[in-house]
Amino acid sequence: MAGVMETEEQSRNRFQSELEFIQCLANPNYLNFLAQRGYLREKPFVNYLKYLLYWKEPDYAKFLKYPHCLHMLELLQYEHFRKELVNAQCAKFIDEQQLLHWQHYSRKRTRLQQALAEQQPTQQQQQPPAHGNAVAK
């Protein structure tokens, strides 16, 4: 049945399903689950992971709530990584590294926002008055 077109509803459902699935890939415990059940060894599933790489395109990536899933999707393209995920310790290590990254990112972002907030009053004092507020002599 070559050339069968997808209806708009089918397309919307596929988009939503793929969006939900790809974001699950950010969870190392879910990846461990898939590996332990043999999905990551199945050629059709590996091909599906390759197909999902289109989510890296900005037109699709903008819909992701957990963009870290794209990094995991990239790593899942490698057989060695897929094999290592069977080990619960591997998943635990990835989980811990994600947590450390998010903690560091949050602290760094908070410090940056505080620094910007502290600079704003200083910058406002240094700006010359607008032309409409200038006093004529």
N, C-alpha and C positions, 0 to 999 in steps of 0.2 A: 504494500500500500504506500508506495512512494508518493510524495507530494501531498499528503494529508495535512491540511492546515489546522492549526490549533485555534479553538474559539477564544474570544477575549477572556471569558471566565476561566477556561483551562489555563491560559497563559498567566492570569492573575494568581490562580491556585498554585501553579508550578513555581512562580516567583516567590510567593509566600512560604511554600514548603522548603525551597532551597535556601531562602533567607534564614529561616529558623534552623535548618540543619547546619548550615555553614557556621552559624554563631555557636552552636553546640561544640564545634571543634576547638573553641577556646578553653574548654574544660578538659584538663588532662585526665580526670577520672573517667570521663565519658570515652576518651580515646583508649584508655586502658580497658574499659568494658568492650569496646569494639574489637580490640586486639585479642583479648582473651576468648572471644567468641568466634574468632577466625575471619571476621569480615575484612581485615586489613591484608589478608593473604589471597582474597578472591579477586581474580582479574577484573570482572565487571565492576566491582566496588572501587578498585584502584583506578580504573578508567573513569568512573564517575567523579572521583576526587580530582582527576586531571581536567575533566570537563568544567568543574566548578572554579577553575582558575580565572574565569572571566570576571569573577567578583572583585578581582584586583583592579579592574578598570574603574576610574573615578565615577562614571555614571551609575555604577552599581555599589561601589564601596561606600558612597555617601549614605546609603540606607542602613549600614551596619552600626549596631549599638556597641558591639565588642570587636573593634578592629583587630585586636590581637589574634582573632581567629584566622586572619589572612596569613600570619606568620606560621601558625600551626598547619594550615593548608599547604603552604610552601614546603614545610618539613615533611609532611605526609607524602610528598612526591618521591621521597627517598626510601627505598626498601629497608635499609639499615634502621632508620628511625621507626618505621612501622613495626619491625621485629622487636625493637627494644621496648616498645610500649606494652608488650605482654607482661613485662616486669612491673609489679606494683610500685617498687622503689623508684623506678624511672618516672612514673606518673607523679609520685609524691615529690620528687626532686623538682620537676617542672612546676608543680603547684606552688612549692615554696619559693621558687625563683620568680614566679609571677607575682606572688604576694610581696616579696621584697621590692620588685620593680614598681608596683603600684604604690607602696608606702613611700619609696624614694621620690617618685613622680609627684605624689600628693604634697609631700613636705616641700619639694623644690617649687612647685606651683604656688603654694601658700606664701613662701618667702618672696617669690617674684611679685605676687599680687600686693603684698605688704610694701615692698620697695616702690612699686609704681604708685601706690596710694600715698606714700610719704613724699614722693616727688611732685605730685600734682599741686599741692598748695604752694610749693616753692616756684614751680613753673608759672602759676597764675600770678604771683607777685612780680615776676620778672617781665611779664608781657606788657608792652606799651598799651596805653588806653586806645580804644577804638576811635576812629575818626569822628564819629557822632558824639562821643563823650569828651572830646578835647575842648579845653577852655580857651576861648579867643582872648588875646592880650591886646 
